[in-house]
């Protein structure tokens, strides 16, 4: 090859390289990089304020409706009999519709701190229903919620004692009930390995999608077991054509796993934004049943899925313990938040994660509970391959 053609070929390769680099830099994958934490200022301890710095957090954070670890209450005091303050937000007063079937603050079991919310399905003559808390969503089309729940090893799913188990672990709906409702329900005494999740009482056309793998199926796998705390998460986007249904679970014996993932489905009838979120949703009376909820977190809006969490593994999907903390300000490179320690103990090594509004998760940033952040592992840069030196 003569010098003229060699120089021309080299120029062509150089221009092609520039085009490829420009395409990569302008592609959505390059522009919408996953979040990354570069620093944490403050003490990572319960109730403390920290500032997280980094990149790719996105400009939209969550609108928190409620966060509650139930530590503001006192053992035996009722919830829902009056409006009760949560750590963030409040629970509605349901005395006009639910009395005297109220849940209570309880120190019998707790996932964090010393208190949780107890629903005693045996009280008041084991009447059915009630014993729930209600969060007012104010008309939302995007909702995320997570909570930890517990059923003691020697207790029933509500209704088992009368041969008709029915424990709706959450219920969301518009106003009036049951418009565009969704539930997840145990219909046995936690022995089949599945939940019935999807549309409940609003069967109006056009039919909306259920959680199961096929549009008209309710059956959703679960590894929930008596005597073990389980965290459930739900993310719903309401739309007649572009709805989203996401459902996850996590426990000490079950790394975080997604049990439902549907997009571009019908989840909401026109003009029926979700207004009420119940925990639990419903239970039948049972002389041998008490259930418990703790560390409840409910958000709404375009940033509903965005959040900050503490986990026990450097990879988010490998975590078996997670605690949501509550942001007070959010920008693309800085988040200020109040630490919610959850089930982590002082001195424990843990990892901080930022999740953006699309659900993209940062690598874990090492922290010590009760202290500050650690130093992230340096990035590994591999030597380039496939290069050639061309001499004239």
C-alpha positions, 0 to 999 in steps of 0.5 A: 500500500502506498503512502497516499492510500495509507494516510487516507485510510488512517484518516477514515478510521479516525473520523469513523472513531469520532462518529462512534464516540459521538454516537455513544455519548449521545445515546440514552444509555450514556446520558441516563447513567445509573446513580453513583454515590461518591460521598456521605456526610453525617452519622448513619444512625437512626434519626440523624441527617446525612447528605449523600453526594454523587452523580446520576440521582435524577432531578425527581425525588419521591413525595412521601405520603407516610413513613412509620416505624411506630416508635411514636406510639405506646404499647396498647394504644390504638391507631385509626381511632384518631388521626395518628402522627407517623414519623413522616405524615399521618394515618387517617382517623377511621373511627366513623367507619371502623370502631371499635376494630382498631389496630394497636401499637405493640411491643410483642414483636418488632422489626425495628426499635421496640414497637410495631403495629398489631392487628388482633383478629381475635378481639371484639368477639373475632369480628371480621374486618377493620384493624387497619391503617389508612394513608390518603394518597390524594389522587395518585397515578404512581404509587410505591410502597414497602413494608415488613410484616410478621405472622408468629409461628403459632398463629393463623392467617385470619379466618383459618379458625372458621375454615375460610382464610382471607388476609389481604395484606394491602388494598389500594383503591380510588374513591369511591371504593372499590374503584380501580382497586388492587389487593394481595391476599393469602387464601390459605394458612401460608402453606401453598407458596402463593398469594392471590394478587390483582383486581379484587372487587372492581371487575368493571370493563375494561378488565384490568391486569392482575399480577400473575404471569398471564393477564387474567391470572392472580397467582403470584409466588411467595416465600413468606413463612410464619415466624419470619419477617418479610418485606413486600414492595409494590409499584403501580402506575395507573393507566388504561394503556401504559400501566405498570405492576411491580412486586418484590419480596425480601427476607432473611432467607430470601434475597430481594426478588421480583415476583411481578413485572408488567408494563404497558397494561391496563391498571386504572379506569379513566378518571379513577386515580388512587386515593386510599392505601390500607395496611392490612387490607382486610382480615376475617375474624380468628380466635388464633390470629394476630399479625404485625406490620413495621417500617411502612413507607408509602410514596407517590408522584413521578418520583415515587420509585426514587428512594435511598436504602440501607442494605446488607450486601454491596449488590442491591439484589443480593440484600436480605435486609433493607431499610428505606431512609426518608429524603428531605431534599433531592437533586441530581447530585445531592440528597439530604435524608433522615436515617431510618435504621430499620433492622440494622444494629449500631456498629454493623457494616452496611451499604447505602443505595440510591434508586432513581425514578426509573428504578436504576440502582447505584452500586453499594456505598460502604457505611457503618451504622452509627458512624459515617460513610466508608471509602468506596472501592476504587474502580477497576480499569481494564487495559485496552485490547484490540489496538494496533500501531500503524507505522508509515 
